Amino acid sequence: MGEKAVDLLVEGEKGVMVGLINGKLIHSSFEEAAKEKYTIDLSIYHLARSFSI
């Protein structure tokens, strides 16, 4: 996702976020992303957090 975000910046895209939907890398505006309500798997969150400390 980081590589895609950098590619978008190089292309001049701003105000967008990168994510995965159905296994595909997508990007959308912050406004569009904020319209939806998402839930996360807390076990994945805690695992990622443990790797970041």
Residue frames as a rotation matrix with the C-alpha (Angstrom) as fourth column:
MET 1
0.570 0.821 0.000 0.00
0.821 -0.570 0.000 0.00
0.000 0.000 -1.000 0.00
GLY 2
0.356 -0.518 -0.778 2.89
0.240 -0.754 0.611 2.33
-0.903 -0.404 -0.144 0.75
GLU 3
-0.696 -0.640 0.325 4.31
0.438 -0.020 0.899 1.94
-0.569 0.768 0.294 -2.74
LYS 4
-0.148 0.742 0.654 0.91
0.948 -0.082 0.308 2.73
0.283 0.665 -0.691 -4.28
ALA 5
0.705 0.394 -0.589 0.59
0.607 -0.765 0.214 5.81
-0.367 -0.509 -0.779 -2.05
VAL 6
-0.136 -0.845 -0.517 4.00
0.142 -0.533 0.834 7.06
-0.980 0.040 0.193 -3.19
ASP 7
-0.694 -0.062 0.718 3.13
0.701 0.169 0.693 6.37
-0.164 0.984 -0.074 -6.83
LEU 8
0.339 0.912 0.230 -0.04
0.925 -0.368 0.095 8.44
0.171 0.181 -0.969 -6.43
LEU 9
0.558 -0.214 -0.802 1.90
0.312 -0.841 0.442 11.32
-0.769 -0.497 -0.403 -4.89
VAL 10
-0.569 -0.821 0.039 4.40
0.283 -0.151 0.947 11.24
-0.772 0.550 0.318 -7.76
GLU 11
-0.516 0.472 0.715 1.43
0.836 0.094 0.541 11.38
0.188 0.877 -0.443 -10.18
GLY 12
-0.858 0.117 0.501 0.16
-0.110 -0.993 0.042 14.48
0.502 -0.019 0.865 -8.37
GLU 13
0.134 0.935 -0.328 -2.73
0.280 0.282 0.918 12.83
0.951 -0.215 -0.224 -6.52
LYS 14
-0.908 -0.343 0.241 -3.44
-0.122 -0.334 -0.935 14.37
0.401 -0.878 0.261 -3.12
GLY 15
-0.445 0.759 0.476 -6.13
-0.883 -0.284 -0.373 13.88
-0.148 -0.586 0.796 -0.49
VAL 16
0.435 0.561 -0.705 -6.55
-0.648 0.738 0.187 10.18
0.625 0.376 0.684 -1.21
MET 17
-0.015 -0.416 0.909 -6.00
-0.847 0.488 0.210 7.01
-0.531 -0.767 -0.360 0.76
VAL 18
-0.338 -0.212 -0.917 -4.98
-0.719 0.687 0.106 3.55
0.608 0.695 -0.385 -0.37
GLY 19
-0.151 0.313 0.938 -6.68
-0.812 0.502 -0.298 0.37
-0.564 -0.806 0.179 0.78
LEU 20
-0.985 -0.117 -0.124 -7.66
-0.164 0.849 0.503 -3.16
0.047 0.516 -0.855 -0.12
ILE 21
-0.034 0.989 0.147 -11.15
-0.816 0.058 -0.574 -4.14
-0.576 -0.140 0.805 -1.23
ASN 22
0.876 0.416 0.243 -11.78
-0.263 0.835 -0.483 -7.74
-0.404 0.359 0.841 -2.25
GLY 23
0.410 -0.813 0.412 -8.04
0.599 0.581 0.550 -8.29
-0.687 0.021 0.726 -2.58
LYS 24
0.274 -0.284 0.919 -7.57
0.858 -0.360 -0.367 -5.37
0.435 0.888 0.145 -4.97
LEU 25
-0.525 -0.540 -0.658 -5.52
0.738 -0.673 -0.036 -2.27
-0.424 -0.505 0.752 -4.23
ILE 26
0.292 0.686 0.667 -7.71
0.848 -0.508 0.152 0.82
0.443 0.521 -0.730 -4.57
HIS 27
-0.850 -0.403 -0.338 -7.51
0.519 -0.752 -0.407 4.51
-0.090 -0.521 0.849 -3.78
SER 28
0.172 0.925 0.339 -10.30
0.818 -0.326 0.474 6.90
0.549 0.196 -0.812 -2.90
SER 29
-0.217 -0.198 0.956 -10.70
-0.158 -0.959 -0.235 10.38
0.963 -0.202 0.177 -1.52
PHE 30
-0.981 -0.138 -0.137 -10.79
0.120 0.123 -0.985 10.87
0.153 -0.983 -0.104 2.23
GLU 31
-0.542 0.838 0.053 -14.30
-0.813 -0.508 -0.286 12.24
-0.213 -0.199 0.957 1.87
GLU 32
0.123 0.572 -0.811 -15.50
-0.725 0.609 0.320 9.11
0.677 0.549 0.490 0.06
ALA 33
-0.474 -0.396 -0.786 -13.80
0.173 0.834 -0.524 6.80
0.863 -0.385 -0.327 2.55
ALA 34
-0.988 0.062 0.140 -15.32
-0.152 -0.316 -0.936 8.67
-0.014 -0.947 0.322 5.50
LYS 35
-0.255 0.958 -0.132 -18.86
-0.907 -0.189 0.377 8.06
0.336 0.215 0.917 4.20
GLU 36
0.265 0.299 -0.917 -18.62
-0.162 0.951 0.263 4.34
0.950 0.079 0.301 4.93
LYS 37
0.410 -0.126 0.903 -18.55
-0.911 0.005 0.413 2.77
-0.057 -0.992 -0.113 8.35
TYR 38
0.169 -0.485 -0.858 -15.94
-0.369 0.776 -0.512 0.03
0.914 0.403 -0.048 8.64
THR 39
0.875 -0.031 0.483 -15.14
-0.448 0.326 0.832 -2.47
-0.183 -0.945 0.271 11.33
ILE 40
0.040 -0.922 -0.385 -11.73
-0.796 0.204 -0.570 -3.93
0.604 0.329 -0.726 11.92
ASP 41
0.669 0.021 -0.743 -10.61
0.269 0.925 0.269 -7.26
0.692 -0.380 0.613 13.27
LEU 42
0.799 -0.322 0.508 -9.13
-0.587 -0.602 0.541 -6.28
0.132 -0.731 -0.670 16.63
SER 43
0.714 -0.584 0.386 -6.86
0.256 0.731 0.633 -9.33
-0.651 -0.353 0.672 16.69
ILE 44
0.393 -0.560 0.729 -5.19
0.873 -0.022 -0.487 -8.08
0.289 0.828 0.480 13.49
TYR 45
0.686 -0.094 0.722 -4.95
-0.137 -0.991 0.001 -4.58
0.715 -0.099 -0.692 14.97
HIS 46
0.844 -0.351 0.404 -3.28
-0.428 0.012 0.904 -5.89
-0.322 -0.936 -0.140 18.14
LEU 47
0.576 -0.659 0.483 -0.92
0.689 0.710 0.148 -8.04
-0.440 0.248 0.863 16.10
ALA 48
0.412 -0.396 0.821 0.13
0.615 -0.544 -0.571 -5.06
0.673 0.740 0.020 13.96
ARG 49
0.783 -0.084 0.616 0.53
-0.418 -0.805 0.422 -2.92
0.460 -0.588 -0.665 17.06
SER 50
0.827 -0.494 0.267 2.77
0.005 0.481 0.877 -5.51
-0.562 -0.724 0.401 18.71
PHE 51
0.374 -0.710 0.597 5.05
0.926 0.326 -0.191 -5.49
-0.059 0.624 0.779 15.66
SER 52
0.465 -0.137 0.874 5.26
0.374 -0.865 -0.334 -1.68
0.802 0.482 -0.352 15.65
ILE 53
0.930 -0.102 0.354 6.52
-0.354 -0.509 0.784 -1.28
0.101 -0.855 -0.510 19.22
